[in-house]
């Protein structure tokens, strides 16, 4: 069953044509990812297919009886609403029932409340409301009553994503859905989309995500769309075959073109007597063989400043904001060439730690001692604040007119931009005309051109195309300095880091030897519940003690110098389990009371009690899981 069809789509910006006469279709059950180089038109195509932007020519048709949910890169949310009001703004019978119930509860309209509770029961919307809160929680949004105006850009993207998922549309269209999600939220989304039988169209550069979610890859390349039936690994294999065949065909076409060009040059005055069909074929062949392609690879062979023996020493570093403790006596000495991944849920303090290491934020206590030869290159999550009317070449020349390469050669700003895949025309474009990925590539260039020897990269994979990511990975693997990385791209982190700092909350940081997948596999083997042995709790690894995987090859789990839970914490863990069970039993009782009816005042009280119970269960469950990590 066809859900979406696009025929002969063409879209241009000024004198630049993104694609011409492009045809594409999606059937029910397809999970399609569009990939391609930055600036190739992926986001534009997605917007056109979602109906958010018109093409210059061509037609997009959607099946009339289906619903469509669209996540834009920059979602437009109503700042006057709360988070809950935004996610309830969709269209479905269950959403209508939940909206009516929430309104009746807020206004204490007794008659309306009684009717809305009947509707909630009929449509099984009680569980639906709980599902809304669960999805928001999994995506890192806990306070459903906070105003949208108070959210950061990343939080707005997550609320918009939650709204799409909650509506459960027949066709889900997502533009870079994993951007601004922490690793656990990405894995939740991955699981959700895998278990959902809906139809999916998305743009993403997350290679693990593509491999595990998609059954079809569509590549934007030189204004054309090439479709591959299979996951990302299959796409890589077939793409290589296609490019090999295309290179062979191009070579044959060029040989034919040379012969035809010779024929065309003969007796030019008598050209009118030549066969018109052959002249037309020659013009087509000329266009085909002279078409511009950008098959260059990003060249990052830049010089690095010398790095001395002393690099960076962190001693008893502590930081808190209000009642929230981000770091509590953090200690670490960086050595050459350290490659560290920094992971943890959003809001745990990853960016704060990086800002302290680079001197942009002062710690509450503790000491950071930086070696005299250290030169930081800090690639931030926030895009550079560049004048939109400034040309790309001017942006680079403001930093340096000429740069040194690793081999000692000197190159100009123009030559360097060419190595970063900015051709001559793009170098003289205004910054405003760059795509999101091109702006991020320019930002990366401006960091590396300063010859750093300690790279701190905060979400470097956002908006970069896969080709750029592969070259950046190769550069970092051979980078002789130190690297500290925060990224939601699990493939990128797995390939590069040798150990990870895990920010676990309440200021605790675990230094785990291995990459992200190693850590997750180890964490999944840890017991989730209390297993008291001889009246004692199993000791947990203390902060900044290297956590060793259980039974890992070539490694022995440390048993000494580990902190046990206090007696008070052990008792708290046991008590929480009983309290949660009691709250769940009480919730069942109150729901049964609601279903049997009662006075208006009782109905309101019971409804509010359910909300309070849900909140208490969530809070106590979080604390129980936190303590369980140390059991």
C-alpha positions in Angstrom: 0.0 0.0 0.0 1.5 3.3 -1.1 1.6 6.0 1.6 3.5 8.8 -0.2 4.5 9.5 -3.9 6.7 12.2 -5.3 7.0 12.8 -9.0 9.4 14.9 -10.9 10.4 17.2 -7.9 12.7 20.1 -8.7 14.1 22.6 -6.2 16.6 25.4 -6.6 18.0 28.2 -4.6 19.2 31.0 -6.8 21.5 29.5 -9.5 22.0 26.3 -7.5 19.8 23.3 -8.3 19.5 20.8 -5.4 17.6 18.2 -7.4 15.7 18.0 -10.7 12.9 15.7 -11.8 13.3 13.5 -8.7 10.8 10.7 -8.2 10.4 8.8 -4.9 7.8 6.7 -3.1 7.1 5.1 0.3 5.0 2.1 1.0 3.3 1.0 4.3 5.9 -0.6 6.6 8.9 1.0 5.0 11.5 2.5 7.3 13.5 4.8 5.1 16.6 6.9 5.9 17.8 9.7 3.5 21.6 10.1 3.7 24.0 12.2 1.7 26.6 15.0 1.9 25.9 18.3 3.8 24.2 20.7 1.5 22.9 18.0 -0.9 19.3 18.9 -0.1 18.2 16.2 2.4 16.4 18.5 4.7 14.8 20.4 1.9 13.5 17.2 0.3 12.1 16.0 3.7 10.3 19.3 4.1 8.8 19.0 0.7 7.7 15.4 1.2 6.1 16.4 4.6 4.2 19.2 2.9 6.0 22.0 4.9 7.6 23.5 1.7 6.5 23.6 -1.9 8.7 22.3 -4.7 9.6 24.5 -7.7 7.9 21.9 -9.8 6.6 18.4 -9.4 3.9 16.8 -7.3 3.8 15.1 -3.8 0.7 13.0 -3.0 -0.2 11.4 0.4 -2.7 8.6 0.9 -5.9 10.4 2.0 -6.8 8.1 4.9 -3.4 8.3 6.8 -2.1 10.6 9.4 1.4 12.2 9.2 3.7 13.4 12.0 6.6 15.6 11.1 9.6 16.6 13.2 11.5 19.6 11.8 15.1 20.4 12.7 13.9 23.7 14.2 10.4 22.9 15.7 8.0 25.8 16.0 6.3 25.5 19.4 3.9 27.9 21.1 5.8 29.6 23.9 2.6 30.4 25.7 1.8 26.8 26.3 3.2 24.3 28.8 5.0 21.1 27.8 1.8 19.0 28.5 -0.4 21.4 26.5 2.0 21.2 23.5 2.1 17.4 23.4 -1.7 17.2 23.8 -2.1 19.5 20.7 -2.4 16.6 18.3 -5.4 15.0 16.7 -6.8 11.7 18.1 -9.8 10.5 20.1 -7.6 9.6 23.1 -5.9 13.0 23.0 -9.2 14.7 22.8 -10.3 12.8 25.9 -7.1 13.6 27.9 -7.4 17.3 26.9 -11.0 17.4 28.1 -10.1 15.6 31.3 -7.2 17.9 32.1 -9.3 21.0 31.4 -12.2 19.8 33.6 -9.8 19.0 36.4 -8.1 22.4 36.2 -11.4 24.3 36.1 -13.1 22.0 38.7 -16.1 21.7 36.3 -17.8 18.8 38.2 -20.3 17.9 35.5 -17.7 18.0 32.7 -15.3 16.0 34.9 -17.8 13.2 35.4 -18.4 12.9 31.6 -14.7 13.1 30.7 -13.9 10.3 33.1 -16.5 8.2 31.4 -14.8 9.0 28.0 -11.4 8.3 29.5 -12.5 4.9 30.6 -14.3 4.1 27.3 -11.2 5.0 25.2 -8.7 3.5 27.7 -7.1 6.9 28.0 -5.9 6.5 31.6 -3.1 4.4 30.4 -2.6 6.8 27.5 -2.0 9.7 29.8 0.6 7.6 31.7 2.2 6.7 28.3 2.5 10.4 27.5 4.4 11.0 30.8 6.6 8.0 30.2 7.6 9.1 26.6 8.4 12.6 27.9 10.4 11.1 30.8 12.4 8.7 28.5 13.3 11.7 26.3 14.5 13.7 29.4 11.5 15.9 30.0 10.4 15.4 33.6 8.5 18.6 34.4 5.4 18.5 32.1 4.0 21.8 33.5 7.0 24.0 32.7 6.3 26.6 30.0 7.8 26.0 26.6 9.4 29.5 26.7 11.8 28.2 29.4 13.1 25.3 27.4 16.5 25.2 25.7 16.8 24.4 21.9 17.5 20.8 22.7 14.6 20.5 25.0 12.2 22.0 22.5 13.4 19.4 19.9 12.7 16.6 22.4 9.2 17.9 23.3 8.5 18.1 19.6 9.7 14.6 19.1 7.5 13.4 22.0 4.5 15.1 20.4 5.1 13.2 17.2 5.5 9.8 18.9 2.5 10.3 21.2 0.2 11.0 18.2 1.3 7.7 16.7 0.8 8.8 13.1 0.7 6.3 10.2 3.7 8.0 8.6 6.4 9.4 10.8 8.8 11.9 9.2 11.8 12.9 11.3 14.7 15.3 10.6 17.8 14.3 12.6 15.8 12.9 15.5 18.8 11.8 17.5 20.3 15.3 17.7 20.0 16.7 21.3 19.2 13.3 22.8 21.5 11.6 25.3 22.6 8.1 24.6 19.9 6.4 26.7 17.2 8.5 25.1 18.6 7.4 21.6 18.4 3.8 22.6 14.9 4.2 23.8 13.9 5.9 20.5 15.7 3.1 18.6 13.7 0.5 20.6 10.4 2.4 20.1 10.8 2.6 16.3 11.9 -1.0 16.1 8.8 -2.3 17.9 6.5 0.1 16.2 4.8 -1.2 13.0 4.4 2.2 11.5 6.1 3.7 8.5 9.1 5.9 8.9 11.0 8.4 6.8 13.9 10.2 8.3 17.2 12.0 7.8 20.0 10.8 10.1 23.8 10.5 10.3 23.8 8.1 13.3 25.2 4.9 11.8 24.2 2.5 14.6 20.7 4.0 14.5 20.5 3.6 10.7 21.7 0.0 10.8 19.3 -1.1 13.5 16.1 0.8 12.6 16.0 1.1 8.8 15.1 -1.4 6.1 15.8 1.0 3.2 18.4 3.7 2.5 18.0 6.5 0.0 21.2 8.4 -0.9 21.1 12.0 -2.2 24.0 12.2 -4.6 24.6 14.9 -7.2 21.0 15.8 -7.4 19.8 12.2 -7.7 18.2 9.8 -5.3 19.5 6.2 -5.2 17.5 3.7 -3.2 18.8 0.5 -1.6 16.5 -2.1 0.0 18.3 -3.1 3.2 19.9 -1.6 6.3 22.9 0.7 6.4 25.5 -2.1 6.2 23.8 -3.4 3.0 23.7 0.2 1.6 27.5 0.6 2.1 28.2 -2.6 0.2 25.8 -1.8 -2.7 26.9 1.8 -2.9 30.5 0.7 -3.5 29.3 -1.6 -6.3 27.3 1.3 -7.9 30.2 3.7 -7.7 32.5 1.2 -9.3 30.1 0.6 -12.1 29.5 4.3 -12.5 33.2 5.0 -12.8 33.5 2.3 -15.4 30.5 3.7 -17.4 31.9 7.3 -17.1 35.2 6.2 -18.5 33.4 4.6 -21.5 31.2 7.7 -22.0 34.3 9.9 -22.0 35.9 7.8 -24.7 32.7 7.9 -26.7 32.6 11.7 -26.2 36.1 12.2 -27.5 35.2 10.3 -30.7 31.9 12.3 -31.1 33.7 15.6 -30.4 36.1 14.8 -33.3 33.1 14.1 -35.6 31.4 17.3 -34.5 34.5 19.4 -35.3 34.8 18.0 -38.8 33.5 20.4 -41.5 31.8 22.9 -39.1 30.3 24.9 -41.9 28.3 21.9 -43.0 27.0 21.0 -39.5 23.5 21.6 -40.7 23.8 18.5 -42.9 24.8 16.3 -40.0 22.3 13.9 -38.5 20.2 15.8 -35.9 19.7 12.7 -33.7 23.5 12.3 -33.5 23.9 16.0 -32.6 21.3 15.7 -29.9 23.0 12.5 -28.5 26.3 14.4 -28.5 24.8 17.2 -26.4 23.4 14.7 -23.9 26.7 12.9 -23.7 28.5 16.3 -23.2 26.3 17.1 -20.2 26.6 13.7 -18.7 30.5 13.6 -18.9 31.0 17.2 -17.8 28.6 17.2 -14.9 30.2 18.6 -11.8 30.8 16.1 -8.9 32.3 16.7 -5.5 33.9 13.4 -4.7 36.7 15.0 -2.8 37.5 13.9 0.7 37.9 16.2 3.7 41.6 16.7 4.3 42.5 17.3 8.0 46.3 17.1 7.7 46.9 20.1 9.9 49.9 20.8 12.2 49.6 20.3 16.0 51.4 22.5 18.5 54.0 20.7 20.6 52.7 19.0 23.8 54.9 18.8 26.9 55.0 16.2 29.6 52.6 18.0 31.9 49.1 18.2 30.4 46.1 18.7 32.7 45.7 17.8 36.4 42.3 17.9 38.1 42.2 17.7 41.9 39.1 17.6 44.1 37.0 19.5 41.6 33.5 20.3 42.8 30.6 22.2 41.3 26.9 22.6 42.1 24.1 24.8 40.9 21.6 25.4 43.7 20.8 22.1 45.3 22.0 20.1 42.3 25.5 18.6 42.7 27.3 18.2 39.3 30.8 17.3 40.5 31.9 16.1 43.9 35.7 16.0 44.5 36.6 14.9 40.9 40.2 13.8 40.4 42.0 12.9 37.2 45.4 13.5 35.6 45.4 13.6 31.8 48.2 11.8 30.0 49.3 11.7 26.3 47.5 10.5 24.3 44.3 10.2 26.4 41.1 9.5 24.4 38.2 9.9 26.8 34.5 9.8 26.2 32.2 11.7 28.5 28.7 10.2 28.9 25.7 10.8 31.1 22.1 11.9 30.8 21.3 15.5 29.7 21.7 17.9 32.6 24.3 15.8 34.5 27.0 18.4 33.9 29.0 17.2 30.9 29.2 20.6 29.2 29.9 22.3 32.6 32.9 20.0 33.2 34.3 20.9 29.8 33.8 24.6 30.4 35.6 24.3 33.7 38.6 22.5 32.1 38.9 25.2 29.5 38.6 28.0 32.1 35.2 29.3 31.0 33.5 28.5 34.3 35.1 28.5 37.8 34.7 25.5 40.0 33.2 25.9 43.5 36.3 24.2 44.9 39.3 22.2 43.7 42.2 22.9 41.4 42.8 22.6 37.7 46.5 22.8 36.7 47.2 23.1 33.0 50.6 22.5 31.4 52.4 25.4 29.8 52.3 23.9 26.3 48.7 22.9 26.3 46.6 24.6 23.6 42.9 23.7 23.7 40.7 23.4 20.7 37.2 23.6 21.9 34.4 22.6 19.5 31.2 23.7 21.3 27.7 22.4 20.8 26.5 26.0 20.2 27.0 27.2 16.6 29.5 30.0 16.1 28.0 33.5 16.2 29.0 34.6 12.7 27.5 37.6 10.8 25.1 36.1 8.3 26.3 38.7 5.7 30.0 37.7 6.0 31.6 35.5 3.3 33.0 32.1 4.1 36.5 33.1 2.9 36.5 36.2 5.1 35.5 34.2 8.2 38.7 32.0 7.8 41.0 34.9 6.9 39.9 36.7 10.1 41.6 33.8 11.9 44.6 33.3 9.7 45.7 34.1 6.1 48.0 31.1 5.9 48.3 27.8 7.8 51.0 25.2 8.4 50.4 21.5 7.6 51.7 18.6 9.5 54.5 18.1 6.9 55.6 21.7 7.3 54.1 23.0 4.0 52.1 26.3 4.1 48.7 26.8 2.5 46.4 29.7 2.0 42.9 30.1 3.4 41.5 29.4 0.0 43.4 26.1 -0.3 42.4 25.1 3.2 38.7 25.7 2.5 39.1 23.5 -0.6 40.5 20.7 1.6 37.4 21.1 3.8 35.1 20.6 0.7 34.2 24.3 0.2 34.7 24.8 -3.6 35.4 28.2 -5.1 31.8 29.3 -5.4 31.0 28.1 -1.9 33.9 30.1 -0.4 32.4 33.3 -1.6 28.9 32.5 -0.5 27.5 34.3 2.5 27.3 32.4 5.8 23.5 32.7 5.6 23.5 30.5 2.5 25.3 27.5 4.2 23.4 24.5 5.3 23.5 23.4 9.0 26.1 20.8 8.2 28.2 23.2 6.2 28.2 25.7 9.1 29.3 22.9 11.5 32.1 21.9 9.1 33.2 25.6 9.0 33.2 25.7 12.8 35.4 22.5 12.9 37.8 24.2 10.5 38.1 27.3 12.7 38.9 25.1 15.7 41.6 23.0 14.0 43.2 25.9 12.1 44.5 27.1 15.5 46.8 24.0 15.8 45.4 22.7 19.1 47.1 19.8 21.0 44.1 19.1 23.4 40.8 18.7 21.6 37.6 19.0 23.5 34.6 18.1 21.3 31.1 18.8 22.4 28.7 16.9 20.1 30.9 17.2 17.0 28.8 14.7 15.1 25.6 16.9 15.0 24.7 17.8 11.4 27.9 16.5 9.9 27.5 14.1 7.0 28.8 10.5 7.2 31.7 11.1 4.8 32.9 14.0 7.0 32.5 11.8 10.1 34.6 9.0 8.7 37.4 11.4 7.8 37.2 13.2 11.2 37.4 9.7 12.9 40.6 8.9 10.9 42.1 12.2 11.9 41.4 11.8 15.6 42.7 8.2 15.6 46.1 9.6 14.4 45.9 12.8 16.5 48.9 12.7 18.9 47.4 14.9 21.5 44.6 14.4 24.0 40.9 14.1 23.1 37.8 14.5 25.3 34.6 13.8 23.5 30.9 14.2 24.2 28.7 12.7 21.5 25.4 10.9 21.0 26.9 9.0 18.1 27.7 5.6 19.6 29.7 4.4 16.5 31.9 7.5 16.7 32.6 7.1 20.4 33.2 3.3 20.1 35.8 3.8 17.4 37.7 6.6 19.1 37.7 6.4 22.9 39.8 4.1 25.2 37.9 4.8 28.4 34.8 6.8 29.4 33.8 9.1 32.3 30.3 8.2 33.3 28.5 11.0 35.0 26.0 9.1 37.3 24.4 12.0 39.2 25.0 13.6 42.6 28.5 14.5 41.6 29.6 10.9 41.0 31.9 10.1 38.0 32.9 6.6 37.1 36.0 6.0 35.0 35.4 2.9 33.0 38.1 1.3 30.9 36.7 0.6 27.4 34.4 2.3 24.9 30.7 3.0 25.2 29.5 -0.4 24.1 31.9 -2.1 26.5 30.4 0.0 29.4 26.8 -0.7 28.4 27.5 -4.5 28.2 29.1 -4.3 31.6 26.3 -2.2 33.1 23.6 -4.6 31.8 25.2 -7.4 33.7 25.0 -5.6 37.0 22.2 -6.6 39.4 19.3 -4.2 39.5 17.9 -5.3 42.9 19.3 -5.7 46.4 21.1 -9.0 47.0 22.1 -8.9 50.6 24.7 -11.5 51.5 25.2 -12.3 55.2 23.6 -9.0 56.0 26.0 -7.0 53.9 25.4 -5.1 50.7 27.7 -5.8 47.7 30.2 -2.9 47.6 30.1 -0.6 44.5 33.0 1.1 42.8 33.7 4.4 44.3 33.9 7.7 42.4 36.8 7.9 40.0 37.9 4.3 40.8 38.3 2.4 37.5 35.3 0.1 37.1 36.4 -3.3 35.8 34.0 -5.5 33.8 33.0 -8.7 35.4 34.9 -11.7 33.9 36.3 -9.5 31.1 39.2 -11.1 29.2 42.6 -10.1 30.6 41.1 -8.1 33.4 40.6 -8.8 37.1 37.8 -7.0 39.0 39.2 -5.0 41.9 37.9 -5.9 45.3 39.8 -3.4 47.5 39.3 0.3 48.2 35.6 0.2 47.3 32.9 2.2 49.1 30.0 0.3 50.6 26.5 1.8 51.0 25.9 3.2 54.4 23.6 1.3 56.8 21.1 4.1 56.3 21.2 3.8 52.5 20.7 0.1 52.7 17.6 0.5 54.8 16.4 3.3 52.5 16.7 0.9 49.5 14.7 -1.8 51.2 12.1 0.7 52.4 11.7 2.2 48.9 10.8 -1.1 47.4 7.9 -1.6 49.9 6.7 2.0 49.5 6.6 1.7 45.7 4.6 -1.5 46.0 2.2 0.2 48.4 1.7 3.2 46.2 0.9 1.0 43.2 -1.7 -0.9 45.2 -3.2 2.4 46.3 -3.4 3.6 42.7 -5.3 0.5 41.7 -7.8 1.2 44.5 -8.3 4.9 43.5 -8.8 4.0 39.9 -11.5 1.5 40.9 -13.1 4.2 43.0 -13.1 6.5 40.0 -14.7 3.9 37.8 -17.6 3.3 40.3 -18.4 7.0 40.5 -19.2 9.3 43.4 -19.7 12.9 44.5 -18.1 15.6 42.3 -15.7 16.6 45.1 -14.7 13.0 45.6 -14.0 12.5 41.9 -11.7 15.6 41.8 -9.9 14.5 44.9 -9.4 11.0 43.6 -8.1 12.3 40.2 -5.6 14.5 42.0 -4.5 11.7 44.2 -3.7 9.6 41.1 -1.5 12.3 39.8 0.3 12.6 43.1 0.8 8.9 43.3 2.3 8.8 39.8 4.7 11.5 40.7 5.7 9.8 44.0 6.2 6.4 42.2 8.4 8.1 39.6 10.6 9.9 42.2 10.9 6.8 44.5 11.7 4.6 41.5 14.5 6.9 40.4 16.0 6.9 43.9 15.7 3.1 44.1 17.5 2.6 40.8 20.2 5.0 41.9 20.9 3.0 45.1 20.6 -0.3 43.2 23.6 0.7 41.1 25.7 0.3 44.3 24.2 -2.9 45.6 
